[in-house]
Amino acid sequence: MGVRKGLGLLALALILAWGPPRESLAQGVLLQPVAPAPPAIDPDAVLVEELVVVARERGPAWWTVSNGTSTVYVLGAPSLAPKRTPWDLTLLQRRLQGANVVILPFQEVKVHLAGSLGAAWNLMRLRTTKPFEDSLDGDGRARFAAAREKIGQPASRYKTNNALAAGLLLAGDYRDHSNLTNADTAKVVKVYAKMAKVPVVQKSYDIGSLMGAIIRTPKPAARACLDAVLQQVEAGPGVTVAAARAWAEGDTPGALENERTYERCINQVPGAQAFDARTKADQVAAIEQALKTPGHSVAVVQLRPLLAQGGVLDQLRAKGYQVKTPGEV
């Protein structure tokens, strides 16, 4: 599970499953026209162009980070791809041989409810006994209904009066319906690491402090997110399928053309950007720790957090480590 999916879907699971729903008054929401949303700060919007290159070797692209005595081979993973996307495992298997450690993106998020009751109470306020589409007017209602019907979901699935909550849940359901995931690459690497008897480092986080954040998201931003998710469902997974194919062939620019609606929506949630910065800092620290041991290690980082300005590789370069691109190795 990626950073943003962990924030969004775990929170929504609590919203939609926490005890008996309370009735609340939902005001009508017009999807079009929508009030202009404040520009979201997207921490992965700007890429370090010299790092975005096509791989010379067969298969997905790898970057290397070195301090002269130790090297970490970093596999850039797609942010979203069809489940069981085939890719050449030759370099992975070669680099696992004799590796000190494998560093994976975090897959588990934890919520300590004892410390999160205030946030949970706020989330309960988002629930209603009526479907979300009942709060929409005219074309907006028909459009939302058509989108959730396209992915086989009943109206009762979306019992909330919050546009961002409805949009994030619809986005997650769309991904499940389309057999899309952001976790397969890490899962494959973990399986092969265990086969090669290489220790695995994979951090988990408590996101209880962020569980009430959705309710504080500005309404124009929430509605803009919902509209973007509807556009994604209407368009279908073609862009993601093409990007995954490019990723498997080492075409980094093509792989970065992936759909990012979900990620942009999550960026609107208060606290999400600080959480994003924390996870990047932790990935940088894990790679630095691996570099303290002579030899080599393996890491997996999603492409945009890896290649963005202020991202994992940018931070490591600023610290003085040598970073090589897939075009150099």
Backbone torsions as a table, in degrees:
resi	resn	phi	psi	omega
1	MET	NA	129.4	179.8
2	GLY	-78.0	170.5	-177.7
3	VAL	-54.5	-51.6	-172.2
4	ARG	-74.6	-34.8	177.0
5	LYS	-66.1	-37.3	177.4
6	GLY	-60.8	-44.4	178.8
7	LEU	-63.4	-47.3	-171.9
8	GLY	-74.7	-56.0	-171.4
9	LEU	-73.2	-33.4	178.9
10	LEU	-67.6	-40.8	177.2
11	ALA	-63.0	-42.7	-178.0
12	LEU	-68.9	-32.0	175.8
13	ALA	-60.5	-38.9	178.0
14	LEU	-69.9	-41.5	179.4
15	ILE	-56.1	-47.4	-168.4
16	LEU	-93.0	-6.1	-178.0
17	ALA	-121.0	-0.9	-173.5
18	TRP	-80.6	97.2	171.4
19	GLY	55.9	-169.6	179.9
20	PRO	-67.7	133.8	-179.7
21	PRO	-69.5	150.0	175.0
22	ARG	-101.1	142.4	176.0
23	GLU	-71.0	138.1	174.3
24	SER	-140.7	160.3	-178.5
25	LEU	-87.5	118.5	179.8
26	ALA	-105.6	123.3	178.7
27	GLN	-79.5	149.8	179.6
28	GLY	-62.1	141.5	-178.8
29	VAL	-122.7	126.0	175.6
30	LEU	-96.8	122.8	179.2
31	LEU	-76.2	-35.5	-179.8
32	GLN	-138.4	129.5	-6.9
33	PRO	-74.8	153.8	-179.3
34	VAL	-113.6	145.4	178.4
35	ALA	-62.4	142.0	-179.4
36	PRO	-57.4	131.8	178.3
37	ALA	-85.3	145.9	175.2
38	PRO	-62.9	142.7	-178.1
39	PRO	-61.0	128.8	-179.5
40	ALA	-82.3	143.8	173.9
41	ILE	-84.7	113.0	-179.1
42	ASP	-102.1	106.4	-174.8
43	PRO	-65.0	-16.0	-178.2
44	ASP	-113.3	16.6	-175.5
45	ALA	-70.2	-40.3	-175.1
46	VAL	-101.7	124.7	-177.1
47	LEU	-99.9	154.8	172.1
48	VAL	-82.9	101.5	-167.5
49	GLU	-58.1	-37.2	-176.6
50	GLU	-69.5	-12.9	176.7
51	LEU	-91.0	-13.4	-176.0
52	VAL	-92.0	88.5	-175.7
53	VAL	-132.5	161.1	176.8
54	VAL	-81.8	138.3	-178.0
55	ALA	-69.9	142.9	176.1
56	ARG	-83.2	-31.5	-178.7
57	GLU	-93.2	160.8	-175.8
58	ARG	-67.7	139.8	176.0
59	GLY	99.0	-172.8	-178.6
60	PRO	-59.6	158.5	-175.7
61	ALA	-78.5	140.6	175.7
62	TRP	-123.4	142.4	172.3
63	TRP	-111.9	157.7	177.1
64	THR	-124.2	142.7	175.8
65	VAL	-123.6	128.9	-174.6
66	SER	-140.3	151.7	172.8
67	ASN	-118.8	11.3	179.2
68	GLY	103.0	-33.8	179.3
69	THR	-115.0	-14.8	-178.4
70	SER	-142.1	148.9	-179.0
71	THR	-132.5	139.2	171.1
72	VAL	-115.3	121.1	175.3
73	TYR	-87.8	122.7	-173.8
74	VAL	-112.1	117.5	176.6
75	LEU	-90.6	121.7	174.6
76	GLY	-79.4	122.3	-176.3
77	ALA	-101.6	147.4	177.9
78	PRO	-68.5	144.4	177.6
79	SER	-71.7	-23.1	179.7
80	LEU	-159.6	138.4	-179.5
81	ALA	-159.9	157.5	173.2
82	PRO	-59.7	142.2	177.2
83	LYS	-58.6	143.0	178.8
84	ARG	60.8	34.4	173.4
85	THR	-61.5	125.0	-178.8
86	PRO	-74.6	141.3	175.2
87	TRP	-151.5	153.1	-176.1
88	ASP	-70.8	123.7	-175.4
89	LEU	-96.8	5.5	-173.5
90	THR	-57.3	-51.8	-178.5
91	LEU	-65.4	-38.6	178.1
92	LEU	-58.9	-50.9	-177.9
93	GLN	-62.9	-38.0	179.6
94	ARG	-65.0	-41.9	-174.9
95	ARG	-80.1	-17.5	174.0
96	LEU	-75.3	-23.8	-179.5
97	GLN	-65.8	115.7	178.9
98	GLY	76.9	9.5	-179.2
99	ALA	-68.4	147.5	178.3
100	ASN	-76.8	-40.5	-175.5
101	VAL	-160.1	157.0	172.1
102	VAL	-117.9	126.2	-179.5
103	ILE	-105.2	120.8	-177.6
104	LEU	-113.7	153.6	171.8
105	PRO	-61.5	150.1	-178.7
106	PHE	-65.9	144.2	-179.5
107	GLN	-119.3	-14.9	-175.7
108	GLU	-116.2	137.5	171.5
109	VAL	-122.6	144.0	-176.9
110	LYS	-123.2	149.3	176.7
111	VAL	-128.4	117.2	176.3
112	HIS	-91.3	98.8	-170.8
113	LEU	-62.1	-29.1	-178.9
114	ALA	-59.6	-30.8	179.9
115	GLY	-100.0	7.7	-172.3
116	SER	-126.6	19.3	-174.6
117	LEU	-66.2	-34.5	178.4
118	GLY	-64.2	-44.2	178.0
119	ALA	-64.7	-40.9	179.5
120	ALA	-62.8	-38.3	178.2
121	TRP	-62.5	-41.8	177.3
122	ASN	-62.0	-40.9	-179.3
123	LEU	-65.9	-34.8	178.1
124	MET	-60.2	-28.6	-179.9
125	ARG	-68.1	-15.8	179.1
126	LEU	-80.9	-14.1	-175.6
127	ARG	-84.2	149.2	174.7
128	THR	-136.3	170.0	174.7
129	THR	-90.6	-6.8	-178.8
130	LYS	-110.7	150.6	178.4
131	PRO	-62.3	151.7	-179.0
132	PHE	-57.0	-40.2	-175.1
133	GLU	-63.1	-19.7	177.1
134	ASP	-68.3	-17.8	178.6
135	SER	-89.1	-3.6	-178.1
136	LEU	-94.4	157.8	-179.8
137	ASP	-111.6	143.1	168.7
138	GLY	50.7	-122.0	-175.6
139	ASP	-63.1	-31.4	179.9
140	GLY	-60.3	-42.5	179.4
141	ARG	-64.5	-45.1	-179.7
142	ALA	-64.2	-38.0	-178.4
143	ARG	-67.6	-44.4	179.1
144	PHE	-63.8	-43.5	180.0
145	ALA	-61.3	-41.8	-179.9
146	ALA	-64.3	-38.6	-179.3
147	ALA	-66.6	-46.6	-177.6
148	ARG	-72.7	-29.1	174.5
149	GLU	-67.4	-35.6	179.3
150	LYS	-60.7	-31.3	-179.8
151	ILE	-104.5	13.4	171.4
152	GLY	74.8	32.0	-178.8
153	GLN	-112.8	139.8	177.5
154	PRO	-79.1	160.7	178.9
155	ALA	-59.2	-33.2	-177.1
156	SER	-66.9	-12.6	178.2
157	ARG	-65.6	-26.9	-170.6
158	TYR	-116.1	64.6	180.0
159	LYS	-90.8	79.9	178.5
160	THR	-150.4	157.5	177.0
161	ASN	-109.3	14.8	-175.5
162	ASN	-112.5	123.9	-175.1
163	ALA	-65.1	-36.9	179.4
164	LEU	-68.5	-42.3	178.0
165	ALA	-61.0	-44.2	179.0
166	ALA	-64.1	-41.4	-179.2
167	GLY	-65.3	-43.7	179.9
168	LEU	-65.9	-39.9	178.9
169	LEU	-67.2	-41.3	177.2
170	LEU	-62.4	-40.4	178.3
171	ALA	-62.1	-43.3	178.4
172	GLY	-64.7	-40.6	178.6
173	ASP	-65.8	-38.0	177.2
174	TYR	-61.5	-43.7	179.8
175	ARG	-63.2	-42.4	178.7
176	ASP	-64.3	-44.4	-179.5
177	HIS	-62.4	-36.1	-177.5
178	SER	-89.5	5.7	-179.3
179	ASN	57.0	44.7	177.7
180	LEU	-106.1	146.6	-178.1
181	THR	-149.4	158.0	172.5
182	ASN	-114.1	12.8	-171.9
183	ALA	-114.6	-13.1	-171.4
184	ASP	-61.7	-41.0	-177.1
185	THR	-59.2	-48.1	179.4
186	ALA	-63.3	-38.2	179.0
187	LYS	-62.6	-42.9	179.8
188	VAL	-63.8	-45.6	-179.9
189	VAL	-61.7	-39.2	-179.8
190	LYS	-63.9	-41.5	178.4
191	VAL	-61.1	-47.0	-177.9
192	TYR	-71.5	-30.5	175.9
193	ALA	-64.2	-41.9	178.9
194	LYS	-65.4	-39.2	177.7
195	MET	-62.7	-34.8	179.8
196	ALA	-88.0	1.9	179.0
197	LYS	60.1	41.1	177.5
198	VAL	-102.6	129.0	178.9
199	PRO	-60.0	145.8	-178.3
200	VAL	-115.6	133.0	173.8
201	VAL	-108.4	122.8	-178.9
202	GLN	-148.5	111.8	-172.3
203	LYS	-84.6	150.4	172.6
204	SER	-122.2	159.6	-174.5
205	TYR	-133.4	149.7	170.1
206	ASP	-95.6	117.2	-178.4
207	ILE	-106.3	18.8	-178.4
208	GLY	-56.5	-35.2	-178.2
209	SER	-67.3	-16.6	-178.1
210	LEU	-101.7	2.2	-171.4
211	MET	-67.3	-22.3	179.2
212	GLY	-98.3	8.5	-170.9
213	ALA	-70.5	-31.4	-175.7
214	ILE	-58.9	-38.1	-175.6
215	ILE	-67.6	-19.7	-178.7
216	ARG	-93.5	0.0	-179.9
217	THR	-70.8	132.4	179.8
218	PRO	-55.9	140.1	-175.7
219	LYS	-60.5	-42.4	178.0
220	PRO	-59.4	-39.2	178.0
221	ALA	-67.0	-39.4	178.9
222	ALA	-63.0	-43.2	-179.3
223	ARG	-69.4	-36.8	176.9
224	ALA	-63.6	-38.6	176.6
225	CYS	-61.8	-47.0	179.9
226	LEU	-59.1	-42.8	179.8
227	ASP	-62.4	-39.9	179.2
228	ALA	-65.7	-39.5	178.3
229	VAL	-65.1	-41.2	177.7
230	LEU	-60.4	-40.8	177.3
231	GLN	-61.5	-39.5	179.9
232	GLN	-65.3	-44.7	179.5
233	VAL	-63.2	-42.0	-179.5
234	GLU	-64.4	-36.5	-177.8
235	ALA	-76.5	-30.8	-178.5
236	GLY	84.9	178.4	-169.8
237	PRO	-87.4	14.1	-175.2
238	GLY	-56.2	-42.9	-179.4
239	VAL	-62.5	-41.4	-179.4
240	THR	-68.6	-39.6	178.2
241	VAL	-61.6	-44.4	179.4
242	ALA	-65.0	-40.8	179.8
243	ALA	-65.7	-37.9	179.1
244	ALA	-66.5	-37.9	177.1
245	ARG	-63.9	-42.3	178.1
246	ALA	-63.3	-42.8	178.7
247	TRP	-57.4	-46.7	-177.5
248	ALA	-63.8	-22.5	-179.8
249	GLU	-96.3	3.6	179.3
250	GLY	80.7	12.3	179.3
251	ASP	-87.0	86.9	-175.1
252	THR	-61.8	-46.5	177.8
253	PRO	-57.2	-41.5	178.6
254	GLY	-66.5	-38.2	179.5
255	ALA	-64.8	-31.0	-178.3
256	LEU	-78.5	-4.1	176.8
257	GLU	-80.3	12.6	-175.5
258	ASN	-66.0	157.4	176.7
259	GLU	-68.4	136.3	-177.8
260	ARG	-130.3	24.6	-178.7
261	THR	-55.6	-48.6	-177.5
262	TYR	-59.2	-45.7	-177.9
263	GLU	-63.6	-42.2	180.0
264	ARG	-65.4	-36.5	177.5
265	CYS	-63.9	-46.3	-178.4
266	ILE	-62.6	-31.6	178.4
267	ASN	-61.5	-19.4	179.4
268	GLN	-77.9	-18.1	-175.3
269	VAL	-76.5	126.4	178.3
270	PRO	-55.4	130.8	179.5
271	GLY	96.1	-16.7	-175.8
272	ALA	-67.5	-38.0	-177.8
273	GLN	-69.5	-36.6	176.1
274	ALA	-65.8	-38.2	178.0
275	PHE	-65.6	-40.6	177.3
276	ASP	-60.0	-44.9	179.4
277	ALA	-62.6	-37.5	-179.9
278	ARG	-65.4	-43.8	-178.2
279	THR	-67.0	-36.7	176.7
280	LYS	-64.4	-44.7	179.5
281	ALA	-60.7	-37.7	178.8
282	ASP	-67.9	-37.5	177.7
283	GLN	-66.6	-40.7	176.7
284	VAL	-61.3	-45.0	-179.5
285	ALA	-62.6	-38.9	179.5
286	ALA	-65.3	-39.8	178.3
287	ILE	-67.9	-41.3	177.0
288	GLU	-60.7	-40.3	178.9
289	GLN	-62.6	-42.2	179.2
290	ALA	-63.4	-34.0	-178.4
291	LEU	-70.9	-10.6	177.8
292	LYS	-75.5	-16.8	-179.9
293	THR	-103.0	123.8	178.7
294	PRO	-57.5	147.4	-178.1
295	GLY	115.6	-139.1	180.0
296	HIS	-146.8	157.1	177.7
297	SER	-137.7	175.4	-178.6
298	VAL	-128.6	140.2	175.2
299	ALA	-134.8	153.5	175.4
300	VAL	-124.5	126.4	179.0
301	VAL	-137.9	137.8	176.9
302	GLN	-60.6	146.0	-168.6
303	LEU	-56.3	-51.4	-175.2
304	ARG	-67.7	-47.0	174.1
305	PRO	-58.9	-28.0	179.0
306	LEU	-72.4	-41.3	-168.2
307	LEU	-105.3	-4.5	-177.1
308	ALA	-72.0	155.9	169.4
309	GLN	-62.0	127.2	-174.1
310	GLY	82.1	3.6	179.8
311	GLY	-81.1	-168.5	-172.1
312	VAL	-61.3	-51.1	-178.2
313	LEU	-69.6	-36.3	178.4
314	ASP	-62.3	-41.3	178.2
315	GLN	-66.4	-40.1	-179.5
316	LEU	-67.7	-38.2	176.3
317	ARG	-63.2	-40.4	-179.9
318	ALA	-64.1	-25.8	179.0
319	LYS	-84.7	-1.9	175.7
320	GLY	99.7	1.9	178.9
321	TYR	-77.5	150.2	177.5
322	GLN	-84.1	125.6	178.8
323	VAL	-116.7	125.4	177.1
324	LYS	-112.8	146.9	-177.7
325	THR	-91.8	168.4	176.4
326	PRO	-63.3	-17.8	176.4
327	GLY	-79.6	-9.4	-177.7
328	GLU	-107.6	-15.1	-173.3
329	VAL	-112.0	NA	NA
